[in-house]
């Protein structure tokens, strides 16, 4: 679900191509192909073959155009806020040539690719509020007869407190402050029957002998 939302945000086209940036005049573009989104040391890595072009449009012609083709790795740390929106922060972009080497990349290309890639991904936000609402409703059903105002209030105050990237999923840790319910008041104890009184007196006699 998260991968699908991220691909949609990055405007995935047919064939799995992601267009991260394109100017209206056509002189600037940044495209990623064969994109994979995978966990990497507690972060998410967006990686794929990439191409970029940057120039200045003048009289219908792109002047000073600089192009590049290679591979791009964009790594970000997932973070979830109190608004239940998951974002990627602390973004880091690495560029490589077609041989997966990091040297020899023009500074102009580096600035364009890094700037627009990180800006586009930095605007991504995955809303988990609908899933949180479903979970509240489910927990409310489990509460059964004890659907007190305090318990329902605790479910409404459920909040995310952590997030972790695992090999197969991104796990969100939740917190719910369960209210302390005082014990129900006890009614008066029933009077002892004559047989129970006799057993009680016999037990006292045995304790008297022991003491």
N, C-alpha and C positions, 0 to 999 in steps of 0.2 A: 504493500500500500504506500509506504514512504517512497520507495523507488519510483512508483508510478506517478506520484504527486510531483516529485522532483523533475522527472522527465517532462511532464506536462508543463511545469513552470518554465523549463528551458526550451519549450516549443519544439518538442521532438517531431521530426518529419518522417516521411516514409523511408524505410531502410535504417531507422535508428539514428539518423543524423540530428544533431542538436545545433541550432543556430543561436549562439550566445549574443551576437551583436551584428548589426548591419545598418549602415547609414542610409538615409533616404536618397542620397546622390549616388549610391552604389560604389563609392570609393573606399569604403571601409567595411570589413567583415571579419567575423571569427566563427569558425564552424568546427565542431567535433564529430567524429565518426567512430563507429564500432565502440561505443561508449560502454564502460562497465562501472558499476557503483558497488564498492566492496568495503568491508571493514578493514581497518588498518591501525593496529595498536591503540584501540580505544577511540578511533576517529573514523570518519567516512572518507573514502577516496573516490573521486570521480576522475576516470582516466580514459583516454582514447586518442586516436590519431587526429591531428588537428591541422588546420590551415588558417592563416590570417593574412589580411592585406590592409594597408593603410596608405592613404594619399589625400591630396587636396584637390577638390573639384573646382575647375575654372574653365568657363566657356564650354561646358559639356565634356571636358577631358580631365582625367585623373592625373595630376602632376605629382612628381616626387614619390611615386608609389613604391612601397617596400612590401615584399611578400615573404612569407615563411611557411614551411610545411614540416611537420614533425609530430611529436607527441606532447601532450599536456597532462600533468597530474595536478588536480586541485584537491587539497585535503582540508577538511573542516571538522571542528568539534561540535557535535549536536548539543543543543542547550534548549531546555524547556522552561518557560516562564509561568507566572501565576495566571496568565491569560490562556494557558493550555496550548500555546503555539510553539512548535518545535522549529528551531532555526539552526543554521550552521554558522558558527563564529570561529574566530582565530584562523581565518583562511590563509592557506599557504599554497602558492602556485609554483610549480617547477616545469620548465620547458626542456625538451630534448630534441635532437635532430632525428633523422630517419634511422640512424644507427643506435638510437637511445643514448647518445652522448650529450652532455649538458653544455659543452663549449661551443664557441663560434656563432652564437645567436645575437643578432643585432640588437642594440639597446632599444631602438625605436620599436621593434617588433615586441620585445620583452615587455616594454611599458604598456603597449596597446593590449596585448593578450592578458597580462596580469590584471591590469586595471579594469577592463570590461568583464573579464571572467569573474573576478571576485565581486564586482559590483552587482552583477546579475545574480549570482548565487547568494550573495549577502541579502538580497531582497526576498529570498525564498522563505516562506513560513507555512508549516503544515499544521492545520488546525485539528487538535485532538479533542476539542470540546464535545462534539457529538458522541465520541466513544466514551468520554467521561460521563455524559448524561445517561447513556445506556447502562453503564456500570452502576451508577447510583440507583437506577430503577430496579436492576437485578438485586442489589443488596437490600433494597427496600422490601422486595418480595420475600427474601430470606428472613427478614426481621419478623414477619408474621404478625402475631397478636401484639407484639411489643412496639408497634409503630408510634412511639411517643413523640411529642414535639421535640424533645431533646435529641433523640436518635435521628429523626429526620433532619434536624438542624446540623448534626454532625456529618451526615452524608452530604448535605449541601456544601459543607465547608471542606470536603475532601480536596486535597491539593497535591500537585506533583512536587516531590522533594529531591529527585535525582534521576539521572539517565545514564545508561551504559550501553556501549556497542558490543554485542556478542557476535560470534561467528555466523549465526543464522538470523539474528534479529536485533532490533534496538529495544532495550527493556527500560520501561519507565517505572520508577518506584513512587508509590503513593502513600499518603499519610491521612489517617482518619482519627480524630480525637473522640474516642468513645466516651460518652458521659457515664459517670458513676451513678448507678441506680440503687437507692437505699432499699434494704430488705423490706418485704411486706410486713406490716404489723401483725404480731401473733395474737390470737384470741386466748381467752382464759383456758387453763388446763382443766381437763375433766377430773372430777373427784375420784379418788381411789376406791376400788371395789373392796368389800370385806376380805376377799381372798388375797388381793394385792397388799392390804394392810397387814395381814398375818405374815406374808412373805417378807415385808419390810421390817416388821418387828423381829422376826427370826434372824434376819441379816444383821440387825443392830446388836442382838444378843451375841452373835458370833464375833462381831468386832469388839464388843465389851470384853469377851473372854480373851481375845488376842491382845488387847491393850493391857 
